[in-house]
């Protein structure tokens, strides 16, 4: 892999800009400084998003044929769209995730989380171990998103499996056998999305009404099902794990001395689910004094930018409300900034407010494990016991 991008954020040996070869020998420019990362994200003319969804491990012909057999296509729609269609597509998706619509989901989500927390507390009191990923965080963002944009009626387990398969297929180091298995899973679910794109209501209907072709509707749904829910369930798991080791912060939450919103922002800064993102240089340029030829792949180390001492007072400490805490780039910046940031913050705020007391007096039986992946953390479990 390029590097263990979530495990090396505190490594002081990295320069502002570094040339690093990946597992197949392709060289990338890794950008570590907050100011430089933000510069790239906010300049889509010099640094285009076209490579954002390119497979980190080049797909062999056999995998491409398998995807073609499923009629899999992923045209530029949101994250990798530098064309003229991006602003309108983004505006339609943003309207579906408007802050007023997000706020309307809070009472329903709070009741759902409160009920789950009560059941988990009873299990802990009885001496059982509980998995806060599987039993609390995994499906919450998907359930909320389904209500907001009228997603297809598919089993939660199938959607989660598809989303994780997509994150692995496009962003992980893989051997051929694994690529084929993942390509088949992603391709099969793509068929479900095609059917829904042609007939579904909500967001799909609004995109169709605006004149966007079926492939664009499918692409928007594809990205939402990956970025719109899987990353948030990952963040909820990572944040709860971090809070388990922060008794002072939990005490401040209990007394009201620490605000839930500040905890969420500090979590986004220190435990972002998306640790890197990519751009490609459109022209010859320089970045932080480093020459950048046109066509260079640029890896923006979002997680390390959140620990830049020039951006935050105490970069390696979990101190909610500290100076610079909210300057993180967990949601990106510029014209491709995440349209679901308000939704993710609301979901995280509800979970912190309701579930933080579960962490008092527990021991961690199994910490989240994250597989090799350039961009996404993908924790698999978080097991605790009283």
C-alpha positions, -999 to +999 in steps of 0.1 A: +000+000+000+011+036-003+012+040+034-009+032+065-026+065+061-046+064+094-017+049+114+010+074+104-008+107+109+014+116+139+047+107+122+067+139+121+090+127+094+067+136+065+075+167+044+048+191+032+048+173-002+063+139-008+066+115-038+055+080-029+051+049-051+021+027-046+019-011-045+020-014-083+048+012-087+027+042-097+041+074-083+019+099-064+024+132-049+013+131-012+003+164+003+003+167+041-001+204+050-035+218+058-030+249+037-017+230+007-045+204+009-071+231+010-054+249-019-057+219-041-093+212-031-105+247-038-088+250-072-106+226-095-091+242-126-055+234-118-063+202-099-092+182-114-112+155-096-113+132-126-093+104-109-112+104-076-129+071-083-101+055-103-093+020-091-062+020-070-054-015-082-057-015-120-084-039-130-075-068-152-094-075-184-112-104-167-127-081-141-136-054-167-154-080-188-173-092-157-184-056-150-193-051-186-214-083-184-235-066-157-236-034-179-218-015-152-210+021-160-201+049-137-200+082-156-188+114-138-216+126-115-204+140-082-170+133-067-152+128-101-172+152-122-153+183-135-178+189-163-206+214-168-232+190-154-217+189-119-233+220-104-269+210-114-265+174-102-249+186-070-277+211-064-304+184-068-286+161-044-280+190-019-317+199-020-326+163-010-301+166+019-311+202+029-306+211+065-343+215+071-349+180+059-321+167+080-334+184+111-368+168+105-352+134+109-336+141+143-366+131+165-371+098+147-334+090+148-331+100+185-359+076+194-343+048+173-309+053+189-323+056+224-341+023+221-309+005+208-289+020+236-313+008+262-311-027+248-273-026+247-271-012+283-292-041+295-269-066+277-239-049+293-255-050+327-261-087+323-224-093+316-226-098+279-202-083+253-218-060+227-206-049+193-213-011+189-206-013+152-229-042+143-256-034+169-257+004+168-237+022+141-237+000+110-271+006+095-282+039+111-270+062+083-285+039+057-319+040+074-318+078+076-307+082+040-334+059+028-360+081+044-346+113+029-340+103-007-363+073-011-337+047-018-346+014-033-362-012-011-333-035-006-322-055+024-299-035+046-273-063+047-272-064+009-267-026+006-240-027+033-222-056+016-223-037-018-210-005-003-181-021+014-173-041-017-172-009-038-149+008-013-126-022-015-128-027-053-119+009-061-095+019-032-077-012-019-047-032-029-061-065-043-051-097-061-070-108-092-092-134-075-105-108-050-110-082-077-132-107-096-153-115-066-158-078-058-165-069-094-193-095-095-209-082-063-207-046-073-220-054-108-249-074-095-261-045-072-256-021-101-285-039-118-307-031-088-297+006-090-305+007-128-340-006-122-346+019-095-331+048-115-357+041-142-388+040-119-379+052-084-393+084-068-376+109-046-341+119-057-341+095-087-373+111-100-359+146-095-328+138-115-348+122-143-371+153-144-341+175-148-333+156-180-303+136-167-298+102-184-302+069-166-264+064-162-262+097-143-291+088-120-274+054-113-241+072-107-256+095-082-273+067-063-242+046-064-221+074-048-248+082-022-250+045-011-212+045-006-203+080+005-237+089+019-240+062+045-210+038+047-185+065+057-209+078+084-213+044+100-175+041+099-171+075+116-197+066+143-177+035+152-143+053+152-157+081+173-172+058+199-139+039+201-121+071+206-145+083+233-140+050+251-104+061+258-114+097+267-130+096+302-125+133+308-144+141+277-172+118+287-174+134+321-176+168+304-205+156+283-223+144+314-220+177+332-226+198+301-192+215+302-184+199+268-208+204+239-218+174+218-212+194+187-176+201+198-170+164+204-182+156+169-159+182+153-129+170+172-138+134+162-139+144+126-105+161+129-088+131+147-108+101+135-120+109+099-134+079+081-119+093+048-082+097+053-071+107+018-086+119-014-072+123-049-068+149-076-049+151-108-029+180-120-045+195-152-015+217-161+022+220-151+023+238-118+041+239-085+028+231-050+046+241-019+077+247-040+075+212-056+072+210-094+039+192-104+038+181-140+004+178-157-011+144-152+004+139-118-017+119-093-021+139-061-030+122-028-044+147-003-038+134+032-069+148+049-063+130+082-028+145+086-040+179+075-064+178+105-033+174+128-013+203+113+001+223+142-004+254+120-041+248+119-049+235+154-036+244+189-030+208+202-030+186+171-027+152+187-050+157+217-087+152+218-098+186+231-133+195+220-137+232+213-100+239+211-088+265+186-088+252+151-108+221+159-134+229+132-109+237+105-105+200+096-110+189+060-130+157+068-157+168+043-133+183+018-135+219+006-144+238-025-170+229-052-168+192-044-172+195-006-194+167+008-231+176+003-240+154+033-219+171+060-250+184+078-266+150+078-234+133+091-230+158+118-266+154+129-263+116+130-230+117+150-245+143+174-274+120+182-252+090+187-228+108+210-256+123+231-274+090+235-246+064+234-216+080+253-229+067+287-226+032+274-188+036+275-185+043+312-169+014+331-163-008+301-133-025+287-126-029+250-128-066+240-121-059+204-110-026+189-120-017+154-097-033+128-092-014+095-080-033+064-055-018+039-072+009+019-059+041+004-088+062+014-114+046+037-109+033+073-137+006+071-137-006+107-152-040+111-163-042+148-161-025+182-168-049+210-170-038+247-179-054+280-185-041+315 
